[in-house]
Structures are given as structure tokens and as C-alpha cells.
Amino acid sequence: MTLTVVATIDAQPQHIDAVRAALEAVVPPSRAESGCLRYELHLDNKIPTRFIMLEEWTNNAALTAHYATPHFHALVAATEGKVVKIDVAELSKLK
């Protein structure tokens, strides 16, 4: 069963561009991971400081491997101190 992740990243207003750049940079290498089925970055149309990452992974092990990659660690370092809040929901499809 696949695992869906919805990550909501709220940037500090003065760091929108830096957070966006860091998020955009992580997309190509994440999509190249063997367990990645979907990795899409979105901007909330009503809240310009809010980014939404929609992800789908083959399983929990693939997601765990993603969290250990150099590009994910670079994302964490690049956004440190520049976000207000990060919320990550891991979802299992019921139907």
C-alpha cells in the first residue's frame, strides 16, 4: 500500500523567497528516488507564505529513506529559522 504525505510549510514573510528556493531545489532529486511516486510543490492561493508538498511513496521504508537523503538534509538546513511552522501528515488511503 502506498503512503501519501501532505507537508504544509509556513514561511516567515521575510523568508518566502529563500524557503521557496529550498523547496524547489529538493523536488528533482526527490522525484528521482526509487520509492517516490509523486512529489509536487504547491503554493496556497490564499496564504502567500504557505507551501504545500504533496508526496506519494511506495511504502513507509521509502519515506524513511527519503528523510535520510542529502537533499532532504539540505532542505532542513536551508529552511532552519525561516519557517513559522511545518506540519507533516502521513496518510493511508482507505478507498
C-alpha positions in Angstrom: 0.0 0.0 0.0 1.3 3.4 -0.9 1.9 6.2 1.6 0.7 9.7 0.9 2.3 12.7 2.6 1.0 16.3 2.8 3.6 18.6 4.2 2.5 22.2 5.0 5.3 24.7 5.3 4.6 28.2 6.6 7.4 30.5 5.8 8.2 33.7 7.7 7.1 36.6 5.5 10.7 37.9 5.1 12.0 34.5 4.0 9.4 33.5 1.4 11.9 33.5 -1.4 14.5 31.5 0.4 12.1 28.9 1.6 10.6 28.6 -1.9 14.0 28.2 -3.5 14.9 25.5 -0.9 11.7 23.6 -1.6 12.1 23.9 -5.4 15.6 22.6 -5.1 14.5 19.4 -3.3 11.9 18.4 -5.9 14.1 17.0 -8.7 16.3 14.7 -6.6 13.2 13.6 -4.6 11.4 12.6 -7.7 14.4 10.6 -8.8 14.3 8.4 -5.7 13.2 4.8 -6.4 10.4 4.8 -3.9 8.9 8.2 -5.0 5.7 8.0 -7.0 4.7 11.7 -6.6 6.5 14.8 -5.3 4.7 18.1 -6.1 5.3 21.6 -4.6 2.3 23.9 -4.4 1.7 27.5 -3.2 -1.5 28.2 -1.2 -3.5 30.7 -3.3 -4.9 32.5 -0.2 -1.9 32.4 2.0 1.3 33.5 0.1 3.6 32.3 2.9 2.2 28.7 2.8 3.7 26.0 0.7 2.2 22.5 0.3 4.2 19.5 -0.7 2.1 16.6 -2.0 4.0 13.3 -1.9 3.3 9.7 -2.6 5.8 6.9 -1.7 5.7 3.2 -2.4 5.8 2.5 1.3 7.0 3.7 4.7 10.5 2.5 4.1 10.8 4.7 1.0 9.7 7.7 3.0 12.2 6.9 5.8 14.9 6.6 3.1 13.9 10.0 1.8 14.3 11.6 5.2 17.9 10.2 5.2 19.0 11.7 1.8 21.5 14.5 1.5 19.0 16.7 -0.4 16.4 16.3 2.4 19.0 17.3 5.0 20.0 20.3 2.8 16.3 21.4 2.7 16.1 21.2 6.5 19.3 23.2 6.9 18.3 25.8 4.3 14.9 26.5 5.9 16.0 26.4 9.6 15.0 29.6 11.3 13.0 30.7 8.2 9.7 28.9 8.8 6.9 29.5 11.3 5.5 26.0 11.3 5.8 22.7 9.5 3.0 20.2 9.6 3.5 16.7 8.0 0.5 14.4 7.7 1.2 10.8 6.7 -2.0 9.3 5.1 -3.2 5.8 4.2 -5.8 5.6 1.5 -9.0 3.9 2.6 -10.9 3.7 -0.7 
